[in-house]
Amino acid sequence: MKGRKTSSIKVDSSTLTKALRVPAWLSKDAKAEWRRIMPLLIERRVVTESDLGSVENYCVSIGRIREIERLIQSAETLDPKLFRMQDKASQTARQLAAELGLTPVSRSRPSLADEADEGDDDLGL
């Protein structure tokens, strides 16, 4: 079933053009992830100020995964709660990574600009 695409899809013109300072409250691992991904997001022009909460949450999740992994590796007795916590942080990070365009699959999807262009073709414009 084919649907008609709306012509109201627009690329957000308020994308950030330079990386913001790393939030001081992030853990060391979360800060490292922020420094790693922000240049990519800025370069791709996919992140706006309103997306920063998702970026922060993604970085916190990645930081937790790394912190928990260090705990697991150094533990003499393994606590099943650590594995559950790490799994939950991994799920959250994976979901947010997809939303932010940080996974191969999410990067391969058409962008809003591409979808808007296709919609113009369907309308004979």
N, C-alpha and C positions, 0 to 999 in steps of 0.2 A: 504494500500500500504506500503510495507516494503522497506526501503532504506538501503543502505549499509553505515555503520558508518566508518568514516575515522579513521585510526590508528594514526593520527597526534595530537590527543588531549593529552595534557600533563598537569600534575599538576604543577603549578607555584612553583618553588623551592625557590623563593625570598619572601616567606611569612614572615611577621614580627614574631619575637620570643619573643619580650618583648614590653610592652605597652610604647608608646611614651608619652612625657610630654603633658599635656593638652594645646592647643593653648591659649595664654593669651588673645587674642581678643574675645574669646567666652563669651557669657553672663553667668551669674551664673547658670541658668537652663541648658544651653547647656553644660557647663563644667560638671555638675552633670551627664548628660546623657553620655558624653564621658567616665567618670570614671566608669559608670555602664556597658557600652557595650564593651569597649576595652579589658578587660580581657577575655570576652567571645569570641571575634573575634580572639584574639591571641591564646587562648586555642584550638579553632577549626582549626587554621592555614588557615584562609580564607582571610586574609587581607594582602595586600602588600602595599608598599610605594605609588604606583600609585593609590591605592584605597582611600587614605587619604582625598582627596577632597570630595568623596562621604560620607565618615564618618563625615567630618566636616559639610557638608550640611544637613545630617540627624540630627546631634546634634543641628544645628541652627533651623531646623524646629521644633524639639521637644521643644526647648527652647521657640520659638515663641508661640506654642500652649499653653504652661503653662503661659507665660506672658499675652497673650490675655485672657485666662480664668480668671486670676486674675482681669484684667480690666473689664470683663463682670460681674463678681461677685460683684465688688465694685462700679459699675456704678449706678447712680441714674436714668439715662435715657439711654436706650440701643441704641447703634448705629448699624444699620444693617451692616455697613462696617466691624465692628469687627467680626461678624459671617462669613462673606465672607473671611476675612483674615485668620481666624482660620481654616475654611474649606480648603482653599488652602494649608496652612501649613500642615494640616492633610493628604491631598492627597500626598504631596511631601514626608512627613515622611513615609507614608505607602509604596510608590513606592521604596524609598531608603532602607527601612527595608527589603523588599523582595529581592532586589539586594544584600544586605549584608548578607542574610541568618538569619535575625532576626525575622522571622515570622514562625509559626508552619508549614505552607504549604511549605515555601522555605527550611526549614530544612529537610522536608520529601522527597524532590526531590533527585534523585541520584547525587552524586558528580561527578566531572570530573574524579576522579580516578576510581569510579565505572563504569562510561561510557566507559572509556578506557579499563577496564578489560572485560566488556561485548563485546566490539569490538574485542578483542583478541579471545574470544570464538567463535564469528561468523566467524572468519577467520580460525578457526581450529588450533590456536596456543596454 
